[in-house]
Amino acid sequence: MNLILLDDTDFLDRHQACIRDPRRLQHLHDVHHVEIGDTLTLGRREGGIGRGRLTEFSGQRAVFEFEALDQAPPAPLPIELILALPRPRMLARTLEHVTALGVKSITLMHTRRVEKSYWQSPELHPDKIHQHLVLGLEQARDTRLPSVSLEPRFKPFVEDRLAGWLDERQGLLAHPGTPAPCPRGIEHPTILVVGPEGGFIDYEVDTLLDVGCQGIHLGERILRVETAVIALLSRLA
């Protein structure tokens, strides 16, 4: 937790905030080893960042005082991620990693090689998703939560929604064997589409290309999805 992320309900007034939830209190105790008078980095969700001094700490609450939370958070990536729904353990890690890297729009979609049981996972509960997004923000000292949407039907999503999105953004389909290498250092809005373990089937690749995506690859190596996503975002950023 490189940043203490504060919700609106944490604020006592313009210059004081009080944390009461067990996760953040436990982290302050076990990882930061805080003492009264310590100064830590604070951020208001969807707002600014600043430094705050710990004035009270117990097993029930931690109170911080601060002058202003007026520093801008890191700039977001100009990349929207569309990801075939990973298995639950991988989903949790991937949400945290891509949030830390600055992705602000994440769509989880169904493909042929996505197990239908994944859509019943507790990891897709809004509270669980929110928890992983917050962990990513805290790691990266960011305050702006990504949006996460679920698309359990491939064909209607791609043909009815993604096709329209690509009118104003370039679409990059990451798939082994496609002709173009992944570009570097993009500056314009981009949609990155990444498949499941085992990749897209031919029909899905053709459908995504037909609506306007450009096929790209990372070379000859076949990577796990969570590794490929980080590699792609790092190269595109």
N, C-alpha and C positions, 0 to 999 in steps of 0.2 A: 504494500500500500504506500506508493510514493506520493500519493495525494489523498487527503481526507475529503471524500466527496460528501457534500452537505445537501440534503433535501430542504425544500422550503419549510417543512415542519420542524427542522432542527434549529431554526433561528429563534432566539429569544427577543432580539431587537436588532438594530442595524449594525451593532458592533459585538454581538455575542451569539454563540451557537452552542447547543447542548446535544451531545450524542448519548443515546441510551440503548441502542441495539447491541446485543451480545457479541456479534461478529466483529464489529469495529472496536468495541472495548477490549475484546480479547486480543486483537491484533496490536492495539496500542500497548498493551501490557506485555505480550510475549515477544513481539518483534521489535517494536520501537523502544521498549523498556522506558516508558516515559516517566518523567518526574515533574512535579509542579514547577512552572517557570520555563519548561521546554518550549521551543518554537518549531512549529511544523507547517507544511504547506497545506493550505485549505483551498477548496474550490466549490463554488455553488453550481448545482446541476443546471445546465444550460446557460451558465453565467461565467463570471470571471474567477481569477485565481489570485491568492495573496498568502500572506504569512500570518499565523495566529499563535498566541501564547496560551499555553495550558494553565488555567487558574484553579481548576478543581478536577480531581480524578478519584474515582472509587469504583467498586464493582457494579454500581448502578448508573453512573453517568460520568461524562467528561465534558468540561466547559472550556471553551476557547474564547479569548478576546482578540479582536483584530481592528485595524483602522479601516481598511478597504480591501475588497476582493475585486480589483479592477484590471488585472493583467489578462490579456487575451489567451485563451487556450491554444494549443497547437492547431495549425491549419489542417483541415480535413483533406483526405485524398480525393481527387476528382474521379473516383472509381466507385461504381455500384457493383456489388458482387451478387451473382446468381449462382447458387451452389446446389448440386444434387444432394438431397438430405443425407448426411453421413450417419454412420452408426452412432448411438447415443454418446459413448465415451469420447469419440472423436469430435462430435458436435460441440460438446462443452468446451474442449480445448480450442477448437477452431473459432468459436464465437469470441473467446477471450483474446486470441491472437490477432484476429482481423480488426477487432475494436481497438486494440492497442496501436495498430498500425494506421488508424485513421479512417477506416471505411465507415460511411454513415448510412448506407442503405444495403441491407442484406435480404435476399429472397432465397428461401429454401424450397426446392421444387422436387417433384417426383420424376423418376425415370425408370426404365425397365429393370435396371439392376439395383434399384433401391428396394430393400426388403419392406413389404407393406407393414410389418410389425413396428418399424421405426416410427411410423406416424402415431403410434399409441404410446410412445415413450414419455415418461414423466418429464424428461428434459425439454419437451416442447411446451410445458405449462408456462404461461406468461411470467410467473414469478421466478421460475428457474432460468428462463432466458434473460430476464432482467438482472438476475444475480450475476450471470456470466458477463454480461455487458458492463456492469459496474466494476467487476474485477479488472476488466480490460482498461477501462477509463482510469482507475486508480493506478494501475501499473504505468500508464503512459502520461500521467498528469494532464488528463483531458477532462472536460466536463460535459461534452455534448453526446448524448446517447444516440446510437444508431437506431434506425427503424428496422424491424424484422417482420417480414411477411411470409406466409406459408402458401404454397401453390401445389396442392396434391394431384393436380391433373395436368399432364405435360402438354398435350396438344392444344387445349383451349388457352392455356397460359401463353405459350409461345406464339400462336397465330393471332390471338385476339389482343394481347397486351404487349408482349415483348416487341412484336413487329412495330407497334406504334411508338414505343420508347426509342427505337432505333432511328426514327425520323430525325431526332435531334442529338443523337449520341452515336459514337462508333461502338460496334459490338465486337468483342474478341472472344472466340471460342477456343479454349485451351484443350487440345486433343492431340495425342501422339500421332505422327504420320501426316499431319497437315503441312502444307508447303512453307509457310512463313515462320521465321523465328520470332519469339516474343519481342516486341519493341521495347525500347528503354526510354525512361524519362518523359512520359506523356504529360501534356499540359491541358488537354481539352477533355470534356466529359466523356467517360468511357464506361461501358458495361462489360464486365468480365464474367464469362460463363465457364464453370468448372464442373466436370462430371463426377460420378461416383467411383468407388473402388471397382476396377474392371472396365471403367470408361463408358462412354455412350455407345449404344448400338448404332448401326449404319443409318437406320431410319431417323434417329434423333439427330445425328450429325447433319444429314441432308436437310432436315426440317429447319435446323438452326441456321444453316448456310442460306437456305432459301429466303428466310426473313431478313437477311442482311448481315449476319455475323461473318467475320473473317477468321479463318482457321489459323491458329498459331501453335507453336510447340516450344518446349524448353530443351530440346536436344534428344539424344538417343536414350537417355536414362528414363526408366519408368519409376515415378515417385508415388509415395502414398499421398492421398488427397491433402492431408493437413500440411505435408511438406511442400507439395506443389503450390498450394494456395499462397503460402508465405513467400516462396520463391518468385511466383508471378507478381505478387504485389510489390515486392522489393525491387524487382526489375522495372516494373512500370512506374514506380514512384519517382 
